[in-house]
Amino acid sequence: MDWNELSKSDIYEESLKNSIIRWRFITGLMSFAFIAIILRLFDLSFTTVEEINLAYKKQLHSQHIISRADIVDRNGTLLASNIKTASVYAHPKQLIDARAAAKHLANLKIGLNEKDLIGKLGSNKDFVWIKRHITPIEQQLIHDLGVPGVYFVKDERRIYPHENLFAHVLGYVNIDGVGIAGIERLYNNELIKLGLDSENMQLSLDVRIQTILCSELKNAIDLHSAVGGAGVIMNVNTGEILAMASLPDFNPHNLNNIKKESLFNQVALGIYEMGSTFKPFTLAMGLDTNKITLNDAFDVSKPLKIGKFQIHDYKGKGGYLSVPEILMYSSNLGVAQVAKLVGAKAQRDYLNRFGMLREIEENIPGKAKPMFPNEKKWSEASLITISYGHGIAITGIHLAQAMAALVNGGLLYKPTLIRQENIDNIECRRVIKEQTSHTMRKLLRLTVESGSAKRADVEGLLVGGKTGTAEKNKNGRYSKKLNLAVFAGAFPMNKPEYMIVVMIDEAKQNSINYGYTTGGMIAAPVGGNIIRRMAQVLGIMHLDHNDKEVLQAMYLDYIPRHVTTKLAKR
């Protein structure tokens, strides 16, 4: 239509027509809404209080019950599940006498406080919880009171059959079933989805191995009056974590009045200087870059001066040491000289390859970032101290991941708590040459057989590993009385399968440890006990040390430099 050709009267008539159409549409819409309200009021006039409460219960059920998947270990053993419960609530406006109702409920002696109940039941709210997750006996007692305005609704509660055993790994949920910590939080959405599909979440953990780890950690803590302990056990060829524990722990069913230190996961969140457990990495760097050979000799007779400080050996051997002897006798002076040959740039590069300069990449709840000097401040002093595990702080999982790569052929796997179905296609990356890794197996075996980690040895299992003792920093200074005792070891070293990292925190001097709170005295025996019990549970056969294949796999061709080693080798 061409509006330019219309007269004013035509435009007016057209405008009036449009206005009438709009008015009729709005009137019709309002009439429809009014009729709908009338019909709803008519429907409600025939709806009972019970029907209203039933509808409310359905709404509560959909809002508060979160169906979560069961969590099981690698063998299908139940670790976490939901059980059916009931919860009790009230409509305060329906109560005849709120004070009397509060008194009757409190007198049942089921953990209800009369004063609190009066505050809830006397409010003007449409809905208040009285108690969540009540027992059948409690439900019957409340039901028998017959208080008008008090009702029950179906609910679910998360339970952990093994209670404290997996506390730091699994974590826990809040009263509404939402994950708050651990696996429960990390995989909250996945657990809900799997629950709706009636599927389980299967972890890489093994209840049997977890029990062994916790048992041996507790024994060591009690034996040496330590403040705590932690450990992790990993498959070196997949990255699967079979056990992970931190003591003290907590009961996820009772979270009231828990001490802060009990909630802290030392193995995943705690970052520590790992002491001499870093020495194998320094030697691996030297071997991998061809800066050293096994028969190179280093003078460890004199302290090494760095700035204002002097580097010494603990119980130094003096004279010259070959590369295997440097690790066997845990010489700070020896690894410091190797580190100087490697250089700061290469040291930083290798530590980054081993995953020690970044947060753990995979599905570990509550991960912590390592602490180390930035590139500009990575000085010669940093180069030296980091070579033997000071001046850099990492978690126990970092150490397990890196040590696994050191012995498994040089491949870094991401630590995981989820069971891996297709182990042939697990992502990994090379960090050192395969030959370097094979040499490190022999060096670590030698260290357990004849060196600082002797107390971790188990006949027939070819244990290899390294101990570490790190003085803890207290008020900005290192304390000689507060140590972290560490052992990191694998077995069997001819074909490594499992890596064990043990940390005992602040062991006290006593007659049992002869006043030595070192990694060799405190942590190494714990590692040995764990390995001995693990082998029995997993059916790992003991090897004959004199078997031709074993001898060939473990043979280390080097020239001893120290007189003690020469005599032992004869």
N, C-alpha and C positions, 0 to 999 in steps of 0.2 A: 504494500500500500504506500502511495506517495503522500506523505503528510503535508507537503507543500500545496497540494491541490485541494485539501479539505477546507471547508469553511469553519469558523469558530464553533458553530452549533454542532457540526458533525464531530468535532474533536471533543466537545463536552459530552455528547451522547456516548461516545466510545469510552471515555474515561469513567463515566457513571456505570456502564455495563461491567467494566473490570472491577470496580469497587464492590459491586453487588456480589460478584463471583467470589471474591476474597472473603467477604463477610459471611457468605453461606458456608464456605470451607471451614472457617474458624469456629462458627457456631456448631457445625456438625462435629468437629473434633472435640469441643468442650462437652457436647452432649454425650459423646461416646465415653469420655473419661468419667463423667458423672454416673452414667449407667454402670460402668465397671466397678466404681466405688460402692454403689448401692448393692450390686450383686455380691461383692466381697464381704460387706457388712452383714448381708443376709446369710452368707455361708458361715461367717464367724459366729453368728447367733446360734447355730446348730453344732459348733465345735466345742468339745469338752476341754477342760483344763488338762486332762490326761493326753489328749491329742496334741495340744499345744506343746506340752512337755516332751512328747515323743518327737515332734518336729525339731525341737530345740536340741534334743539328744543327738539326732542325726547330724545337725549342724555342728555340734561339739565334736562328734566322732570324726567328721571330715576335717575339722580345724586342728585337733590335738593329737590324733593318732597318726604317726608316721610309720608306715610299714618299711622296715629296714631289712636288708638281706642279712642272713647269717654270715659270719666270718669263720672260715675253717683254716686249719693249717695244711701243709703240703700233702699230708696223709688223710685229710678229711676229718680230723678231730675238731670238734666244735670249740671255738674260741669266744664267740659272742653271738647272742641270739635275743629275740624278743619273746616275752611271755605275756599271756593274757592276764590283765588285772581289771580292777574297777576303781573308779574315783568317785568321790562324793562332793556334791555342790549344793548350793541353796539359792532360792529366789527370795531375798530379804523381804520384799513387799508382800509375799504370801505368808510370811510367818505371823502367827498369832501373838506370841510373846518371845521376842528375840533373846531376852535375858534368861528366861527359863530354858529355852532351847540350848543356849550356850552352856548353861550349868549342867544339863543332862548329858550333853555330848562330852564335856570335860570330865565328868564323873565316870565315864567308861574306861579311863586310864589307857588310852590308845595314843598318847602323845599329843593331845590337843590342849591348848592353853585357854582357860575360860576368859581371861581378859582380852586376848586376841580375838576370840570368837565373838565376844560382845561387840567389838569394833567392826567386825565383818558383817555379822548378822543384823546389827542395828543401823547399817548404812542405807542409803536410798538407791543403792545400785540394783540393777535388774538381775545381776549374777555375781556370785562369789564362790571361789573354791573353798571347800572345808579341808579336804585332804586328798592328795593324789596317791594313786597306787596302794590302795588299802588291801589287806589280806581278806580271805573269805570269812574268817572269824570276826574281824572288825566290821565287815559289811553286815553280817548277821546281827551283831550287837546294835549297830546304828539303825538297821531296819526294824528291830524289835522295839525301839523307842517310839516309832510311829509319829515322828515330828512332821507336821504339814509344812511343805515348802522345801523339804530336804530330799534330794534325789540322787540316784546313781547313774553313772554313764560307763560304758565299756571303755577300757584303756589298754595300753601296752607299756611294758617296762623292759628296758635293756638289761640283760644280765651277762656276766662274765664268769663262766664256770671255773676258771683257774684263778680268779680274783687277782692277787698282786702279780702273778707270774709274768703277764704281758702288759702291765699297767702303762708303762711309758710308750710302748709300741702301739697298742690299740687305742689308748686314750680313753675317752668317755663321752657320753651325751648329756644334754641337760634334761630337765624333767619332761620336756615336750618331745624328747627323742631326737634333738638336733645335735650333730657332732660338734664338740667343743675343743677336743684335743686329739692328737695322735692320728691314726688311720681313720678313726671315726670322723674327724674334721676334714682331713685331706681328701677323703673320698665320700664326703657327705652326700652329694648329689648322685654319685654312682651307686651308693648303697641303697638309696631310696628307689632308684630306677630298677636295680636288680631285685629289690624286695617286691616291687609291683609285678615283676616278671617271674617271681618265685624261684630266683636263682641265688646261688651262694657266691661270695667273694673268697677266692682261694689265695692264701698268702704263701710265701716261700718258707715261712717259719716252720720249725719242727718242735712240737711240744717236748719231745724227749731230750733234744739238744738244749733247748731253753732251760729245762729243769736242771740239767747238768751245769750249765753256765752259772745260773743263779745260785745253785748250791755251793759251788766252788768259790764264787765271789764272797758269799756270806761267810764261809769257813775262814777265808783269808782275812776278812774284815774283823771277825771275832778274834782270830788268833793273834793279830798284830794291833788290835785296838785302833783300827783305821777309821777315818770319818766317813769313808764311802768307797765305792768301787764301781767299775763299769767294764763292759766287754762286748765284743761283736764277733760272730763266726760267719764266714762267707765262703761260698763256693768260688774258687779262684778262676774257674773256667766259664762261669755264667754271670757272676755278680750277684747271685741270689743270696740273701741273708737268711741263714738258718736259725740264728739266735741273736738277740740284742737286748741287753739288760743294763739297768742303772740302779744302784743301791745307795741310799735308802729309796724305797718305792712307796706305793700307797695302794689302798683297796678302792677300786673304782665304784664299789657299792656304797662306800661311806666317805664322802668328801668333806665332811665337817671337821674343822680344827686340824687340818693337815698342815704340817710345817712346809715352808717355802722350799727348802732343800729337797724334800721328798718328791715334789712335783717336777724338779729340774732333771731333764734327761742329759746326763753327763756325756754319754757317748755320741749324741747327735748335736747337742747345743753347747756342750762344754768345749772350749778351745784351750789347748795346753801346749806348752813346749814339750816335745816328745823325747828330748835328750838323744842318747846314742842310737836310738832306732833310726836316726837319719843317716848314720854313717854308711850303711849299705848303699844308699842312693848316691852318696858322694863317690864311692868306689865304682859304682855302675856307670856314672857319668865319665869318670876317667877311662874306664875300659871301653866304653861305647864310642868315645871320641879318639881312641888310640893314644891318649896322653900318657897312659901307664900300661905296664904289663904285670903279670903276677910276680915276676922275679925282680922287679924294681925294688930297690932298697931305700929306705928313708931314715935319716938320723933323728931319733927321738930322745937324745940324751940331754938336750938343753930346752928350757922354756922358750916359747915363741912370744916375742913382744909385739903387741898391737896397740899403738898409741900409748896410753897410760897403763894399759893392762898387760898381764903376762898370761899366756896359755900354758897350762900344765897337764900332765897325765895323772889320772887317779891310779895310784899304785903303778907308776911308770916302770917299764922294763929297761929303759936306757939302751944305749947303743943304736944298732940299726934293726929295722923290722921290714920284712917283705910285705907285700900287699895283703896276702891272706892273714899274716900275723897282726897287721894293723887292725883288722876287723876282729880277729880272735881275741886279742888283748884289749880291744876297745880304746885305741890310742887317739886322743884328741890331736896330738902333735902330728901324727901320721896323716889323718884325714885332712887336717888343715893344709898340709903341704900338697896333697892331691888336689884340694879345692883351688889352690893358687895356680896350679897347672891348668885346671879346667877353665877358670875365669868366671867373673861375676855374670857376664851376659849369658854364657852357656848354662851356668847353674840355674839362673832364673828361668831360662827357656825349658830346661828339663823338669824343673819343679812344676812349671805350668803344664807341661805334657802329662805329668803324673797326676794332675788335677788338684795340686796342693795350694794353688793360688786363686781358687774360685770356690764358690758354694757348690756343694754336691748337686749334680744336675738332675738326678732322678727322683723317684717318689718316696723320699724320706721325710716324715713329718718333723717339723721343728728344726730346720737346718740352720747352721751358723756359718758365717763367713770367716775364713782364715784371717789372721793378722800377720803382716809382714811389712818391711820397708818398701816405700814406693821406689820406682826405678831410679830416680835422682838420688835417693838416700841409700841405695844399695851399694854401700861402700866396701872397701877391703875388709873392714871389721865385720860387716854383715856377711860377706863371703865366707870368712873364717868361722864365725860363730854358728851360722846356719849349717855349715858342713857337718857339725856334730849336734844339731838339733836345738840350738838356742837362737833367740832373735826371730823366731817364726813360731806361730801358734796355730794348730789345726785341731780337728776333731778326731776321735777314734775311728770314725768311718772313713775319713780321708786317709788315715794311716793304713787301714785294712785294704782299701781300694788300691793304693799305690804299691803296697807290699805284694799284693796279689799279682799285679802286673810285673813286678820284679822277678817272680818265680814261674809264671805260667807260660813263658815263651815271649814275654814282652808286650802283651796286649792289655789295654786298659778297658775294663768293662764297667758300666754304670751300676753302682749298688742298687738293688731293688728288693722290695718287700713283697712283690707280686710273683707268684710262681710262673716260671717261663715254660710254656708248652713246647715250643719249637726251638730247642737249644742250638740247632745248627745255623739258625739265622739271626742270632743275637748280635746287635750292633756293638762293635768294638773298634779301637784304633791302636796302631802300633806306637809304642813310646820308646822302646829300645830294641836293639837287634836281638834275634833269637839266640845267637851264640852268647851274647852278653848275659842274657837271662839264665842260660844253662850254667854259665860260670858262677853266677850269683847263687844258684841253688847249692853248688858245692861249697862256696864260701860260708853260706849260712849254716849248712850242715856241719862244717868244721867248727863253727862258733859254738854250736850246741854240743858237739862231741868233745871238744877240747878247750873251749874258751869260756867267755863270761856267762853263757846261757846253759851251762851244764845241767842245772837243776830242772830244765825243761825236757831232758832226754827221756825217751820211753823205748825200751828194748824192742827191736823189731819193727819200729814205725818210721824210722829215718826222719826224725824231727829236725827241722832247720829253723833258725830264727835269730833274733837279736833283742837284747834287753836295753832298757834306757832308764836313767835316773835324772829327773829334772827338779832342781830346786825351785820352789814356788815363790812368786813375787808377793811380798807382804809389805804394804805401805811404801811401795816404790823401791824396795830392796829385796834381793834374793835372800831367803832364809835357809841356812844349812840344816835346820831341824824339821822343815816342812818339805817333804819330797813327794813327787808323783812317781811311783814305780811302775814301769811299763815292760811288757813283753809282747813282741809281735813274731809269730812263727807259723810255719806251714808244714804239712805232712801229706803223704810220704814224699821226700824230696827227689826221688828218682822220677816220679810222675805226680807232681803236687795236685791235690784236690781241694784242701780246705785251709783257710787262713784264720788264725785266732789272734785277736788283740785283747790284751788284759791290762787294765789300769787300776792300781790300788792307791787311794788318795790318803796321804798323811798317816802312814803306818808309824806306830810308836816303837821305840827301841825297847827290847826285852830280851830275856834269856833264850827265847826260841830263835830269834834272828841274830843273836850275839851282838846286838847293838848296831846292826847294819840294816838300813831301810832302803836298800838299793833295788833296782829292777831284778838283778840276778838273785838276790836273796828272797825278795818278797813276791814278785810277779811271775818269775820263771817257773817255780813249783806249781803255781795255779795253772799256768798254761799246760804243763806236763800232765797234771791230774785230769784236766778237761780232755786232752787228746787221748789219754788212756781210756777214759770212760766212753768217749765218742766212738772210738774204734770198736769197742764191744757192742755198742748199740747199733752201729751201722754195718757191722759184720765185715770190717776191714781186716784182711789177713795180715798177720805179722810176717815180716820178711826176714830171710836169712842174710845177715850182714856179709857172710862169706860167699854168697851166691855170685857166680861169675858176672851175670848181667848187672847186679846191684853194685858190685865192685867197680865195674867199668863205668857205670853211670855216675858214680860218686868220686871217681879218681881225680885227684887234683895234682897236676904236675907243677911243682914249685920248689925252690931252694930255700929251706928255712934259714933265717939269719940269726935268730935268738937262740941262745944255748939251750933253754928249756924246750923249745920246739924241736931242736936237733935231737936231743936225747929222747923225746917222745916219739919222734918219727923213726928212730932206730928200732 
